[in-house]
């Protein structure tokens, strides 16, 4: 008997937790162990178990008495039992063919005769297998053994969040963000989870959230045949409409997630029967996070977020110190969030204001003491210059973003003025211009980069790297003839250079000035590279240009090989990317070469191994995750995803094509919201989505699900074809009958 549990509510909660873990005794045994409340427990526990839909394990054999299932003749070997619940038993096993550890889930012995339990387990495996998301547990295989159904899923080394809840509001918000994104993806695939709670959220050893237990979930396509009841699940996480047996839709999952996050913050369950209009949060929880959770817990579904993706956006804004839609921040609050988000920019603005005030004061004092005022002004200018130099160097070390580009543009005039006042030496000024030009190029601000580089040339003389960057900035603005003139000037100066690196720069300029891989310029470039590789086969710059010629199908490069130098651009660029892992340019070229090889095989109808195609996708997504803010990485990720979908369409059966289309839609939506993606790529994404949407006008529910993604993209799109896309979207809507997604 546990003497610390001295109220009926505490005893009932303790019993429910044991029942959910599968370790609860029978209600009679538990009541006998607490004689002070025995009568109340005997009357309450069966009813509570029915309301909570938890099957106690007291009818099942003791864990030590249950024999280990016989998996002989299958691909799995049982290692040991992990745990059990009201319905299922989970074992750790080895999948022999792939030599990997998995978790096997099957019905507990007490459930083997219950058809409803079997259907739920099969439904869980079927639904999870349709979903492919980093925050959803993956199913590897399914089958029958010993007359009962089982399925194999990935084995997690972490714990569920009921046993190990997040300790801080920030960690709670991060977990909520990952869960909301996963649920938004599941909703986009037409799947409702229906049982979100802490014990169904897991964290692996790396801290990555995983959503599991889809036993109560159902797909919108299977609504008519679903046996799921609005009251199935755990009562304290159910939305009011489910408790009242009203309509169920995606907003019900949102409420369950909100109740879960509230429980993490408050360290106690949400009181659904409370008369308070808003839930009471503990002290120390930020007002924006409180507003997000309170909105998701609104009693009326219409007052919650429009979709789980909107809730995810708000949680991301909170973590990034941006205003959230759930709150109405004051102008002062917006300023404070901005300062908290962009500390360096805020400090730079404040410093500029302080310096400006100092200059004004110095001018006033100068009327009285001119000499002292001038000395003070020059000192202040030098201090300001040093501070701005720190800011610029910080920007240069970070991943590029539009915010960094805006910061450069706004602070550059101040910097130029201060440099002149401080009489900075040309060598120091050239070093700063070098940092600024690299930042501007990485941010995609080519006009700003050109302006900075022309100033650098003026004060620092001729430099090959600066000239190359200047030509790239001009060429990216569409002024090819002007850029070619600079490339030709570089060739004239360095084709007969003293070092291999100088001659490699000349070869690079010849390639950049060529439109045809068989042109005389490419022949000259190859001759330079060949001479370098024969004498210095490890020269990185020569290897890079050799790889570029191979990628462009240059006939001269394909006709000769060099000892110790791979003749495959994929292998060449892989080595360069490994040597300099922080160079986005090398990584992008490497992935581009892999993608180019897959595209060539598709064009030539050559046989393609499924693992090779998956490898292309995996490398691209890893590149996008690592260099998410790089403009080249974002557009390359979209093109590769579309190419992989084409491969699946041509080679996979219909179910897999459908799943990959759903993943492609979700990926398009995430990349569409990246500020680094050019408008022309966004046009391509929208056009592709509309083409796909037109194929589903005969399937209203499926159409509505995908139309939600397209509609959100159209709302954020500002390109020149916006009106055209909106008219086409409206025309498609008119072709579809008005059938809702909700169920009674």
HELIX and SHEET records of a PDB file:
HELIX    1   1 UNK A    8  UNK A   21  1                                  14    
HELIX    2   2 UNK A   27  UNK A   32  1                                   6    
HELIX    3   3 UNK A   35  UNK A   37  5                                   3    
HELIX    4   4 UNK A   38  UNK A   52  1                                  15    
HELIX    5   5 UNK A   57  UNK A   59  5                                   3    
HELIX    6   6 UNK A  109  UNK A  111  5                                   3    
HELIX    7   7 UNK A  115  UNK A  130  1                                  16    
HELIX    8   8 UNK A  169  UNK A  188  1                                  20    
HELIX    9   9 UNK A  198  UNK A  200  5                                   3    
HELIX   10  10 UNK A  220  UNK A  222  5                                   3    
HELIX   11  11 UNK A  235  UNK A  237  5                                   3    
HELIX   12  12 UNK A  240  UNK A  243  1                                   4    
HELIX   13  13 UNK A  250  UNK A  266  1                                  17    
HELIX   14  14 UNK A  287  UNK A  296  1                                  10    
HELIX   15  15 UNK A  301  UNK A  303  5                                   3    
HELIX   16  16 UNK A  308  UNK A  319  1                                  12    
HELIX   17  17 UNK A  331  UNK A  341  1                                  11    
HELIX   18  18 UNK A  343  UNK A  366  1                                  24    
HELIX   19  19 UNK A  370  UNK A  397  1                                  28    
HELIX   20  20 UNK A  402  UNK A  422  1                                  21    
HELIX   21  21 UNK A  426  UNK A  442  1                                  17    
HELIX   22  22 UNK A  446  UNK A  460  1                                  15    
HELIX   23  23 UNK A  464  UNK A  476  1                                  13    
HELIX   24  24 UNK A  480  UNK A  494  1                                  15    
HELIX   25  25 UNK A  500  UNK A  512  1                                  13    
HELIX   26  26 UNK A  520  UNK A  535  1                                  16    
HELIX   27  27 UNK A  540  UNK A  551  1                                  12    
HELIX   28  28 UNK A  555  UNK A  558  1                                   4    
HELIX   29  29 UNK A  569  UNK A  579  1                                  11    
HELIX   30  30 UNK A  584  UNK A  603  1                                  20    
HELIX   31  31 UNK A  610  UNK A  626  1                                  17    
HELIX   32  32 UNK A  631  UNK A  651  1                                  21    
HELIX   33  33 UNK A  654  UNK A  672  1                                  19    
HELIX   34  34 UNK A  679  UNK A  694  1                                  16    
HELIX   35  35 UNK A  700  UNK A  716  1                                  17    
HELIX   36  36 UNK A  722  UNK A  734  1                                  13    
SHEET    1   A 5 UNK A  76  UNK A  84  0                                        
SHEET    2   A 5 UNK A  88  UNK A  95 -1                                        
SHEET    3   A 5 UNK A 100  UNK A 107 -1                                        
SHEET    4   A 5 UNK A 148  UNK A 154 -1                                        
SHEET    5   A 5 UNK A 139  UNK A 145 -1                                        
SHEET    1   B 3 UNK A 159  UNK A 160  0                                        
SHEET    2   B 3 UNK A 201  UNK A 203 -1                                        
SHEET    3   B 3 UNK A 209  UNK A 211 -1                                        
SHEET    1   C 2 UNK A 191  UNK A 192  0                                        
SHEET    2   C 2 UNK A 218  UNK A 219 -1                                        
END                                                                             
